[in-house]
């Protein structure tokens, strides 16, 4: 009788153990709200800043365009560093941040300085990551100041080729990484033009100029789709005539939509404090 009782107790314990093991391996993960369908995954950040070095830098603005651009990049760096700290230890961070130009400026000095504005924590030894982040803002400010100074002094406006950058898939190569949250911030006045890409198809163009905006039906040519792994924030859009602002922004937004960009916002130039709000909302929303 005693043996039978022992067997029953052991059998009950075994059943409880199996039940607990099964619930741990089969039950879905839940988040803090108890939602069994939602599993929180924090992706590393891949932030790219496309800087338009064109005659927009000579526009009469207070603060100047250089000061506005620098303030934007400083804010992005703060967000980048905070993410490295808050989402796991710095030593484990694989975040990436870069400032780049397309096409590459003719100035060899500018091209050399641009190489210093690329921080890839996945490739930096663990013991050096903290120091890189501590010096990041100072280094970037120094490089940017020199780039703007050299560009303004040379007064040779190569411009940027935003349309070509997307259309020839350079954006895929430079700004999209698998397993990352890919954010592209474009600093431009919204007038897209490069001599190497001047195409017109009816009311659609490969560029935007004040003349094309005189056509109420103008649009940008869409040469590709499939950008669902990319978020785009275009800032500092600044038409020469206020009445063309809405049309310019609509053309750019429709272009991003047709290319199937996952998330996009086009904002006109504003005081840095307001632009900071747009940036924080875009990234943290």
Secondary structure, DSSP 4 states (H G I P E B T S, - for coil): -HHHHHHHHHHHHHHHHHHHHHHHHHSPP--TT--TT-----PEEEEEEEE--SGGGGS--SS-HHHHHHHHHHHHHHHHHHHHHHSS-GGG---EEEEE-SSPPS-HHHHHHHHTSEEEGGGS-HHHHHHHHHHHHHHHHHHHHHHHHHHHHHT------HHHHHHTTHHHHHH--TTEEEEEEEE--S----TT---EETTEESS--TTGGGSTT-EE-------TTEEEEEEEE--SSGGGHHHHHHHHHHHHHHTT-SEEEEEE---HHHHHHHHHHHHH-
